[in-house]
Amino acid sequence: MGANHQHLRAFHVIASEGSISRAARRLNVAQPTLSQQLKALEGRHQAALFDGRRPPLRLTAFGQQLFNLTQKLFVASQDIDDLLGDPEGRVTSDLRLGSDSPFFAVRLAAAIRGRMPSTSIRVRIGNAMETFLWLRERQIDVGIVSDPPGDNAFAYEPLFSDKLVMAVPKDHPLGKLEVFPLAALARERLLMREATSRTRLATEALLRAVDVAPAEAMELHTRETIREGVAIGLGVSLFFSLECPPDARIRFLPVDRDVSTCRLTGYVVCLNERRRTTLLNSVMDAAAELRIMSPLPVLSVGTATSPNASVRGRMAEPVA
């Protein structure tokens, strides 16, 4: 019994989004219509594809097998559209971008739109662990991830390198300095990110490296919350320099120890099976252009296949 292509498309997008309502918005169809198409596919082939209907939807074992095949089917379909072209502009690209760096997320989105004006881009922000999980679960097409785990299922392109700086209230006595002495943390309350944050991990590594313990540590979620905490004098905090937009209430100071193990490397990451599609090729080209043109600390121009020690060995040190 042959499969209905429209029903397969409905299933594929629902599985990609993890939600019927988000899939309906992506396909610009009514949610009941999409639900009916999914029900028809399951009924026709007498197979349950999801465990229940509450988001986030979880694929059954059979559903995962089918999703693995529809991934290949619709990548090939996009390749065919790209090869044949569409002079009347009927075919448009839809890109889901996830990132743990708002700074680079918006800049990469702008660079992609500069190359492909008709591309529809949706940006989702989370920490590094969440972003890589979205990639694994195919909830996004491409991600900007800090120091992601090496996995042969993914392709990696280095994008930026960054290091920690100290945020202090503008009227704090230490705010008058040009460099923050890390030993002073022994007398300060240190505001820290959640345990899964790369900033938290780098902060703890730095404190171990310099053998300094703050007088008090307070955990606050999200960089925005911590920035407000610093601004009102609740404490001081370590940020990566790219997460420090101008704020008249705060001074961001370099620290007096340059510990290379506490630096952060950001990568553009996508599934290997999609790396050579026209859309993802354009994304990676836009990332390379952004890496070259950025006036901030950047990596040397080049490509990488996995974020491991040998790759890092070929990267230039950040510009001071």
N, C-alpha and C positions, 0 to 999 in steps of 0.2 A: 504494500500500500504506500503510494508516494506521499511525501510530506508536502503540506501547503506552505509555500514560500512566505506568504504574509504572516501566517501563524508562527513560523520559525523566527521571523523578524521580531514579532511581538515578544516571543519568549526570550530572544537574545537580548533585547533592550531591557526587559524587566530584570533579567539575571544580572546584567551589567550595572543597573541602577540600584538593585536591591529593594525596589519599591515600585508598585504598579502606578502610583500617582506620579512619581518622578519620571517614569518611563512614558506615561501619557503626555506629560509636558514636553519631554524631549522629542516625541514623535508628532506632537501637535494633534493628538486625537483625544476623544473622550475616554475617561477612565473606564466606564462600563464596556465600551467597545473593546478595549485592550483585555479586560478581564474575560470577556466572552471568547476572544481569540485564543487566549491561554487555555480556557476550559475546553474549547473545541479541540485543541492540539492534544491535551491530555486524554480527552474522551476518545478521540479517533484512534489513538495508539495505546489506550488502556495503560497509561503510565503516569504516576505522580511525579511531577517535576520539582515541586517545592514542598517543604515541610510546613504546611499551613499557609496563611495569607497575611499574617501580621509582619510589618517591616521591622527590622531588616530581614528580608526573605532569605531563607537558607535552602540551597539546592539539595535535593536528594542525591544519592549516589548515581542514579540513572540520569538525573537532571545535570549533574556535573559532567558526565560523559557526553551528553548532548551539547552542553555549553562549550566544551573543548572543541567540538566539531563546528559549531556555529561561529566560533571565533575565527577559525580558518576560512569558513565559507564567506563571511562578510568582509574579512580583510581582502580575500581574493576578489570579491565583488567590487570593493573600492578601487583595487588595482585596475580592474577592467574599465571602470568609469574613468579613471585617470588616464589610461592608455587611449581610450577612444575619444576622450575629450567631450565637452558639452558646451558648444558655442552659444547656446541660448541661455546658459546659466541655470539650468534646471537642477544640477547637482551641486549641493553646497556641503561644506565640511562642518563637522560638529566635534569640537575638542573639549574634553574635560581635563582641566589642569588642577592638580593638587600641589600644595607647597607648605613647607614649614618656615618659609621666608616671605613675608608680605612684600618686602622691598623688591626681591627679584621676581616674585610672582607677577606683579603688575608690569614690570619692565619686560619680562619675557612675553606676556600677553600683548603688549604694545608692539614688540618686535615681530611677533607672529602675524598680527593684523597688518603690519606694514608690508609683509611679504604676501599675505593671502587675505585681502580685504573682505572677502565673502565668508570667511571662517567664523563660525559662532563659537565663542569661548566662554566657558563657565569656570570660575576659579573657586576652589575650596581650600580653606586654611586650617591646618592642624599642626601638631608637633611632628617630629621626624618619625616616631614610631607609628603614629596614626596614618601619616601620609604613605608610608611604605605598605601598611596593611591595606589601604585603599587600592594600591597598585596590585597587590597580590589577589585581592578579591575582585579586581577589574571594575571597581567603582569609579576609577579615573583612567585616562589614557596615558598620561605622562605626569611625572611628579618632579618637583625640586626637593631633594632630600639631603639632609646633612649627615655625612658619614654613614651611608646605608650599609647593611650587611651584604657581603658578597653573595651572589646567587646567579648561577649560570642561566637561569630563565630570563634574566634582565640584561639590558644594555645600559652602560653608564657613560656619561660625558661630563668631565669636570667643568664647573661653572665659576666658582669663587672660592677664596680662602679668607678666613676671618680670625680675629683674636679678641680676647676679653678685655673690656675696659670697665672702670668703676664709675657708677652713677652716685653722686652725692647731692644733697640739697644745696642750692646756690648759696644760702647764708650759713652753711656749715663751716666751721673753722678749717676743715681739710679742703673745702671747696676753693680756698685761696691758693692752693698748691698747683703746680704744673704737672706733678706726677704723684699718684697715690701710693703711699708706703703701706704695703700689705700687712706689716707688723701692727699697724694701727687698728686692724680689725679686732684685735684682742680687747678693744674698748668700745666696739660698735655692735649694734644689732644688724645682722645681715639678713636681708630679705631674699628668699630663695624660691625658685620655680618648683613645680611638682616633680616627683621622683623620676618620671619617664622622660623629662625634658633633657635635651642635649646640653642646654645651658647649665642645668643642675649638675649633670655628670661632669662637665668641664670645670665648673666651680669647685666641686669636691676634689677633683684631680689636682687643681691648682693649690688648694689649701693643704693637701697632703704633700705636694712637692715643696712648698715653702715652710711646712710644719707650723702653720698658724691656725688657731681656732678662734672664731668670733666669740665675743662676750655672750651673745645670744643669737639664735637662728630662728627665723619665722618663715613658714611656708605659705606662699600665696600663688594661686594659679593665674596664668597668663602674664605675658610681658606688660600688657597695658595696666593690669592691676598693680604690679610691682612698681611701674613707673609712677603711678599716682601716689603709691606709698612713699616712694623716695621724695616726691615733690612736696608732700605735706610734712616731711621730717620724721616719718615712721622708722626709717633706717636707711642703710646704703645697700647697693646691690651690684652684682656683676652682670653685664650685658655683652653680647657680641656687638662689635662696633656698627654693623649694618642694621642693628635693631634700635639705633639711637637717633630718632628724628629730632630736629631742633626743638628745645623746650626751655623757655626763659627761666623756669623754676629750678632747672637741674644743670649741673656741670658733669660732663663725661670726661674722666681723666684716664690716661694710660697708667698702667700699674708698673711698679718698680722691678718686676721680675718678668722676663720673657721666657715662658715655659712652652717650648714647641709642642709638647704633647697635649697642651690645652687649647690648641688651635682647632678650627672647624673648617672642614672642606665640604662644599656643596656640589651636588651632582644633579644633572637632568637624567631621569631614569624612565625607561619604558620597557615593555615586554620585548624580548629578542624577536619573537615571531612577527612583531609589527614594526620593527626598526627600519626596514627597507621600504615601507609604504611611502607614497608621495607626501602624505600629510606629516608623518613622523620625521621624514627626511627634512622637510621644511622647518619643523620645530627645532631639530638639532642644528640646522644651519643658522636659525635665528639665535639659538643659544651661543653658538660660536661667535657670531657677530656681537652679541651682547658682552661676551667675555673680553673681546678685543677692545670694544669701544668704552667699556666702563672706566671712569676715572678713579674708581675705588680699588682697594687691594684685589688683584686678580691673579689667576693662575697663568702659567705659560700656555701659549696656544698649542693645542694638541688634542688627541682623543684618547680615550681609555675604554677598555672592555670590562674591567672589574675594579672596584675600589679597594685594592689591596696594597701591600707595602711596596711592591715593585712599581705600581702606578704612581704612588705618592712620591717615590724616589725620583720621578721624572718631572715633578712639579716645581716651578720656581717659587722661592719664598715671596710672601706678600711684599709689595712696595711699601715703604715706611710712609 
